[in-house]
Amino acid sequence: MDFTGKRILITGGAGYLASGLISMLKDFSCRIIRLDYPGTVFLPVHGEARVEDVAGDLREHDTIEGVLEGVDIVFHFAAQTSTYVANENPFDDLHSNVVPILHLLENCRRHNWHPSVLFASTVTIAGIPVYLPVDENHPENPITVYDLHKLMSETYLKFYVKQNIIDGASLRLSNVYGPGPKSSRSDRGILNQMIRKALAGETLTVYGEGNQLRDYVYIDDVAMAFLAAAGSIKQINGEHFVIGSGQGCTITNAMNTVADRAAFRTGKRVEVEHIEPPLLQSPIESRNFVADTGKFSEATGWKVRYTLVEGINHTVDSFI
């Protein structure tokens, strides 16, 4: 995967996924365009890459047009990420999570531009899984507006690939954690939030028994998955893939691991408290999930490198 000389556009360029990706790309002699909302603060990047920061609203059709020409690879990370916000404001979420990718694809069609587009999607498109581990053949059953719109965006992407307008693929991400900017939403980046709380000496909370399985995947593994996808686009063109660690962990066990690893650094172990879930909790929170990443690994050579303990240790170190 040599990105030397490539022109790379990252939407949501100041966000969490972009931060992890740029940490991998910064030492290539490439050009990176970071696109994010007006008023966004972009952190400096030190490395061989030339970085250009652009402010713009992707809900407006001409924003993407101004930066797409000559681009080899688009990592489309820009999104409204809260399930609850999406359910409360489906029209706003449509404009935030579907309209931007359609603007991107239509600009490619009109101008005869042919980049590779890698889209950050979500494993919760499967809804409540009917079998584990979840692979690419699992039925799609969105039960939230957020997941419905992610599936719509994937479908648009596949359609434009079939028309030979672009190359592209979607990576459905499980629970991503690790160093990077704080999430702007309280219902996102939960493991990172709990690590910060543990380091601050605050009690960790778990809704109910916390026996639901989650697949926590470290940010560096996710960033490498996107790079592997870009480097293997001809092998994966027009498809979607499930990305996780391949290991299930209950929420309770994950919180106890956070408490243990934070205590190793602070000398004090915080309590893990079980509380009643909120009355309006989304049904998607009750799911069990473990990823089967075999198809993606076979197509691209990508492998998970970090266990949950290793990832939490690295995250703890970065937050201190």
C-alpha positions as CSV (number, residue, x, y, z in Angstrom):
1,M,0.0,0.0,0.0
2,D,2.0,2.9,-1.3
3,F,0.2,6.2,-1.2
4,T,3.1,8.3,-2.5
5,G,2.0,10.9,-5.0
6,K,-1.7,10.3,-4.3
7,R,-4.3,13.0,-3.9
8,I,-6.6,12.0,-1.0
9,L,-9.8,13.7,0.1
10,I,-11.1,12.9,3.6
11,T,-14.5,14.2,4.5
12,G,-15.1,14.7,8.2
13,G,-11.5,15.6,8.1
14,A,-11.1,16.8,11.6
15,G,-13.0,13.9,13.1
16,Y,-12.1,10.7,15.0
17,L,-11.8,8.3,12.0
18,A,-9.9,10.9,10.0
19,S,-7.4,11.5,12.9
20,G,-6.6,7.8,13.0
21,L,-6.3,7.5,9.2
22,I,-4.0,10.6,8.9
23,S,-1.7,9.2,11.6
24,M,-1.1,6.3,9.1
25,L,-0.8,8.5,6.0
26,K,1.2,11.4,7.2
27,D,4.6,9.8,6.4
28,F,3.7,9.3,2.8
29,S,4.6,12.0,0.3
30,C,1.0,12.6,-0.7
31,R,-1.5,15.4,-0.7
32,I,-4.3,15.2,1.9
33,I,-7.4,17.4,1.7
34,R,-9.3,17.6,5.0
35,L,-12.8,18.8,4.5
36,D,-15.1,19.6,7.5
37,Y,-17.7,22.1,8.6
38,P,-16.9,25.8,8.7
39,G,-15.5,26.8,12.1
40,T,-13.9,23.3,12.7
41,V,-10.5,23.4,14.3
42,F,-8.0,21.2,12.5
43,L,-5.1,19.8,14.5
44,P,-1.7,20.2,12.9
45,V,-0.1,17.3,11.0
46,H,3.6,16.7,11.1
47,G,5.0,14.4,8.4
48,E,5.8,14.2,4.7
49,A,2.2,14.6,3.6
50,R,1.1,18.0,2.3
51,V,-2.2,18.8,4.1
52,E,-4.8,21.3,2.9
53,D,-7.7,22.1,5.2
54,V,-11.0,23.1,3.6
55,A,-14.2,24.4,5.3
56,G,-17.5,23.5,3.7
57,D,-21.0,22.1,4.2
58,L,-21.4,18.8,2.3
59,R,-25.2,19.3,2.4
60,E,-24.6,22.0,-0.3
61,H,-24.1,20.5,-3.7
62,D,-21.1,22.7,-4.8
63,T,-19.0,22.1,-1.7
64,I,-17.6,18.7,-2.8
65,E,-17.2,19.9,-6.4
66,G,-14.6,22.4,-5.3
67,V,-12.2,19.7,-4.0
68,L,-12.9,16.6,-6.0
69,E,-11.0,17.4,-9.2
70,G,-7.9,15.2,-9.5
71,V,-8.6,13.2,-6.4
72,D,-7.5,9.6,-6.5
73,I,-9.1,8.4,-3.2
74,V,-12.0,9.6,-1.1
75,F,-12.4,8.5,2.4
76,H,-16.0,9.5,3.2
77,F,-16.2,9.8,7.0
78,A,-18.5,12.9,7.4
79,A,-21.7,11.9,9.2
80,Q,-24.2,12.7,11.9
81,T,-23.4,9.8,14.2
82,S,-26.2,9.7,16.8
83,T,-28.9,7.1,16.5
84,Y,-31.2,9.2,18.8
85,V,-30.7,12.4,16.9
86,A,-31.5,10.6,13.6
87,N,-34.7,9.1,15.0
88,E,-35.8,12.5,16.3
89,N,-34.9,14.4,13.1
90,P,-35.1,12.0,10.1
91,F,-35.1,14.8,7.5
92,D,-32.1,16.5,9.0
93,D,-30.3,13.1,9.2
94,L,-31.2,12.4,5.6
95,H,-29.5,15.7,4.6
96,S,-26.5,14.9,6.8
97,N,-25.9,11.2,6.0
98,V,-27.3,10.6,2.5
99,V,-27.3,13.8,0.6
100,P,-23.5,14.4,0.9
101,I,-22.6,11.1,-0.7
102,L,-25.1,11.7,-3.5
103,H,-23.5,15.1,-4.1
104,L,-20.1,13.3,-4.3
105,L,-21.3,10.6,-6.7
106,E,-23.2,13.0,-8.9
107,N,-20.2,15.3,-9.2
108,C,-18.1,12.4,-10.3
109,R,-20.7,11.5,-12.9
110,R,-21.1,15.0,-14.3
111,H,-17.4,15.7,-14.5
112,N,-16.2,12.2,-15.5
113,W,-14.1,11.9,-12.4
114,H,-13.3,8.4,-11.3
115,P,-11.8,8.2,-7.8
116,S,-12.0,5.3,-5.4
117,V,-14.5,6.0,-2.6
118,L,-14.3,4.3,0.7
119,F,-17.4,4.8,2.9
120,A,-17.5,4.5,6.7
121,S,-20.7,2.5,7.4
122,T,-22.0,0.6,10.5
123,V,-22.5,-3.0,11.5
124,T,-25.9,-2.0,13.0
125,I,-27.4,-2.1,9.5
126,A,-27.9,-5.8,10.4
127,G,-30.3,-4.7,13.2
128,I,-30.6,-7.4,15.9
129,P,-28.3,-10.2,14.5
130,V,-30.0,-13.6,13.9
131,Y,-26.6,-15.4,14.0
132,L,-23.1,-14.7,15.3
133,P,-20.5,-13.9,14.1
134,V,-22.0,-11.6,11.6
135,D,-20.6,-11.7,8.1
136,E,-21.5,-10.0,4.8
137,N,-24.3,-12.5,4.1
138,H,-26.3,-11.5,7.2
139,P,-29.7,-10.0,6.3
140,E,-29.9,-6.3,6.4
141,N,-32.6,-5.1,8.9
142,P,-32.2,-1.5,10.0
143,I,-34.2,-0.7,13.1
144,T,-33.1,3.0,13.4
145,V,-33.2,5.9,11.0
146,Y,-29.5,6.2,11.3
147,D,-28.9,2.7,10.1
148,L,-31.5,3.0,7.4
149,H,-29.7,6.1,6.0
150,K,-26.3,4.3,6.2
151,L,-27.8,1.5,4.1
152,M,-29.2,4.0,1.6
153,S,-25.7,5.6,1.3
154,E,-24.2,2.1,0.7
155,T,-26.8,1.4,-1.9
156,Y,-26.1,4.6,-3.8
157,L,-22.4,3.8,-3.7
158,K,-22.9,0.3,-5.2
159,F,-25.2,1.7,-7.9
160,Y,-22.6,4.2,-9.1
161,V,-19.9,1.5,-9.0
162,K,-22.2,-0.7,-11.3
163,Q,-22.5,2.2,-13.7
164,N,-18.6,2.4,-13.8
165,I,-18.7,6.0,-12.6
166,I,-16.4,5.3,-9.6
167,D,-14.7,2.5,-7.8
168,G,-15.8,2.0,-4.2
169,A,-16.6,-0.1,-1.2
170,S,-18.2,0.3,2.3
171,L,-16.7,-0.8,5.6
172,R,-19.3,-1.6,8.2
173,L,-17.6,-0.7,11.5
174,S,-18.3,-2.2,14.9
175,N,-17.4,-0.4,18.2
176,V,-14.3,1.7,17.4
177,Y,-12.2,3.0,20.3
178,G,-8.7,4.3,20.9
179,P,-6.8,7.6,20.9
180,G,-8.2,10.6,19.0
181,P,-10.5,13.5,19.4
182,K,-13.5,13.3,21.8
183,S,-16.8,12.4,20.2
184,S,-19.3,15.3,20.0
185,R,-22.1,12.9,21.0
186,S,-22.7,11.4,24.4
187,D,-24.0,8.1,22.9
188,R,-20.9,7.6,20.7
189,G,-17.4,6.5,21.7
190,I,-18.6,4.9,25.0
191,L,-15.5,2.9,25.7
192,N,-13.3,6.0,25.3
193,Q,-15.6,7.9,27.6
194,M,-15.3,5.2,30.2
195,I,-11.5,5.2,30.0
196,R,-11.4,8.9,30.6
197,K,-13.8,8.5,33.6
198,A,-11.7,5.7,35.1
199,L,-8.5,7.8,34.8
200,A,-10.4,10.7,36.5
201,G,-11.4,8.4,39.4
202,E,-15.1,8.4,38.5
203,T,-17.4,5.4,38.8
204,L,-18.2,3.5,35.6
205,T,-21.8,2.7,34.8
206,V,-23.3,-0.2,33.0
207,Y,-27.0,-0.4,32.0
208,G,-28.6,-3.5,33.5
209,E,-26.5,-6.7,33.7
210,G,-24.4,-5.6,30.8
211,N,-24.3,-9.1,29.3
212,Q,-24.7,-8.0,25.7
213,L,-21.7,-8.9,23.5
214,R,-19.8,-6.1,21.7
215,D,-16.9,-6.3,19.3
216,Y,-14.5,-3.5,20.2
217,V,-12.0,-2.7,17.5
218,Y,-9.0,-0.5,18.0
219,I,-8.7,2.7,15.9
220,D,-5.3,1.8,14.3
221,D,-6.8,-1.5,13.0
222,V,-9.7,0.4,11.5
223,A,-7.4,2.9,9.9
224,M,-5.4,0.1,8.4
225,A,-8.6,-1.5,7.1
226,F,-9.4,1.6,5.2
227,L,-5.9,1.8,3.7
228,A,-6.0,-1.9,2.9
229,A,-9.4,-1.3,1.1
230,A,-8.0,1.6,-0.9
231,G,-5.0,-0.5,-1.9
232,S,-7.1,-3.5,-2.9
233,I,-10.0,-1.6,-4.5
234,K,-10.2,-3.8,-7.7
235,Q,-10.6,-6.9,-5.5
236,I,-13.4,-5.5,-3.4
237,N,-15.1,-3.1,-5.8
238,G,-18.8,-2.6,-5.2
239,E,-19.0,-4.6,-2.0
240,H,-19.5,-4.1,1.7
241,F,-17.5,-5.6,4.5
242,V,-17.9,-6.2,8.2
243,I,-15.0,-4.8,10.2
244,G,-14.3,-5.7,13.9
245,S,-11.8,-7.5,16.0
246,G,-13.6,-10.8,15.6
247,Q,-13.7,-11.2,19.4
248,G,-16.9,-10.7,21.5
249,C,-16.8,-9.2,24.9
250,T,-19.7,-8.4,27.3
251,I,-20.1,-4.8,28.1
252,T,-19.6,-5.6,31.8
253,N,-16.3,-7.4,31.1
254,A,-15.2,-4.5,28.9
255,M,-15.9,-2.0,31.7
256,N,-14.1,-4.1,34.3
257,T,-11.1,-4.3,31.9
258,V,-11.1,-0.5,31.7
259,A,-11.2,-0.3,35.5
260,D,-8.3,-2.7,35.8
261,R,-6.0,-1.2,33.2
262,A,-6.7,2.4,34.5
263,A,-5.9,1.2,38.0
264,F,-2.5,-0.1,36.8
265,R,-1.6,3.5,35.9
266,T,-3.3,5.4,38.6
267,G,-3.0,3.0,41.6
268,K,-6.8,3.2,42.3
269,R,-9.5,1.0,40.8
270,V,-12.8,2.7,40.3
271,E,-16.1,0.9,40.8
272,V,-18.3,-0.5,38.1
273,E,-21.9,0.2,38.9
274,H,-25.0,-1.4,37.3
275,I,-27.9,1.0,36.9
276,E,-31.3,0.9,35.2
277,P,-31.3,1.7,31.5
278,P,-33.1,4.8,30.4
279,L,-36.8,4.4,29.4
280,L,-36.2,5.6,25.9
281,Q,-33.2,3.5,25.2
282,S,-33.0,2.3,21.5
283,P,-33.7,-1.4,20.9
284,I,-30.4,-1.5,19.0
285,E,-28.6,-1.3,22.4
286,S,-29.9,-4.8,23.3
287,R,-28.1,-6.5,20.4
288,N,-25.2,-9.0,20.6
289,F,-22.5,-8.6,18.0
290,V,-19.3,-10.2,16.9
291,A,-17.7,-9.6,13.5
292,D,-16.6,-12.2,11.0
293,T,-13.9,-10.4,9.0
294,G,-12.7,-13.4,7.0
295,K,-13.9,-12.2,3.6
296,F,-12.2,-8.8,4.0
297,S,-9.0,-10.3,5.3
298,E,-8.8,-12.8,2.4
299,A,-9.5,-10.0,-0.2
300,T,-7.0,-7.5,1.2
301,G,-4.6,-9.2,3.5
302,W,-5.7,-7.1,6.5
303,K,-5.5,-8.6,9.9
304,V,-6.4,-7.3,13.4
305,R,-3.2,-6.4,15.4
306,Y,-4.6,-5.3,18.8
307,T,-6.3,-7.3,21.5
308,L,-8.8,-5.4,23.7
309,V,-6.3,-5.3,26.6
310,E,-3.6,-4.0,24.3
311,G,-5.9,-1.4,22.8
312,I,-7.1,-0.2,26.2
313,N,-3.5,0.1,27.4
314,H,-2.6,2.2,24.5
315,T,-5.6,4.4,25.0
316,V,-5.0,4.8,28.7
317,D,-1.4,5.9,27.9
318,S,-2.6,8.4,25.3
319,F,-5.1,10.0,27.7
320,I,-2.7,10.5,30.5
